[in-house]
């Protein structure tokens, strides 16, 4: 099993770019996602948002960073911050999907192709003890489940997506019901 530390250590970050140029500093910026220290975690989330998905744009360093986030989410040492990381994965998937209509977006193409590999980390949080984490996981899943390669996951996800409607806005409830109905059609 690949650990979060393995991803940080084996990725050639200096060969990749983020919104501000070389991504060589990303390992140090992202590492706090795993250790859970509050100030470092907030800075790491800021890095994910501003350096790797800035205004919906994706970069060559975005996919390896996403793999790190997925590894952190599935690491048993991770105790806090899951809702924020799941929300970022949702934004990431949405951005990649949005760029599908454009040519010459290799970074978005790579992320889109990887969405099925992110999904198990998202689904693993459907029954988390914290309702904020459950909602974040369900929102990310809803974004991801329309992707090719995840059709077989829809039936198993539907009961979780439909559960606890009181945690969602009326609008979100409608979106979930419509998506599940479309999958069942």
Secondary structure as GFF3:
##gff-version 3
##sequence-region A 1 185
A	DSSP	alpha_helix	4	10	.	.	.	ID=ss1
A	DSSP	three_ten_helix	13	15	.	.	.	ID=ss2
A	DSSP	beta_strand	17	18	.	.	.	ID=ss3
A	DSSP	beta_strand	21	22	.	.	.	ID=ss4
A	DSSP	alpha_helix	26	30	.	.	.	ID=ss5
A	DSSP	alpha_helix	32	35	.	.	.	ID=ss6
A	DSSP	alpha_helix	38	47	.	.	.	ID=ss7
A	DSSP	pi_helix	48	52	.	.	.	ID=ss8
A	DSSP	three_ten_helix	54	56	.	.	.	ID=ss9
A	DSSP	alpha_helix	60	74	.	.	.	ID=ss10
A	DSSP	alpha_helix	82	98	.	.	.	ID=ss11
A	DSSP	three_ten_helix	99	101	.	.	.	ID=ss12
A	DSSP	alpha_helix	106	123	.	.	.	ID=ss13
A	DSSP	alpha_helix	131	144	.	.	.	ID=ss14
A	DSSP	three_ten_helix	151	153	.	.	.	ID=ss15
A	DSSP	alpha_helix	154	162	.	.	.	ID=ss16
A	DSSP	three_ten_helix	165	167	.	.	.	ID=ss17
A	DSSP	alpha_helix	170	184	.	.	.	ID=ss18
###
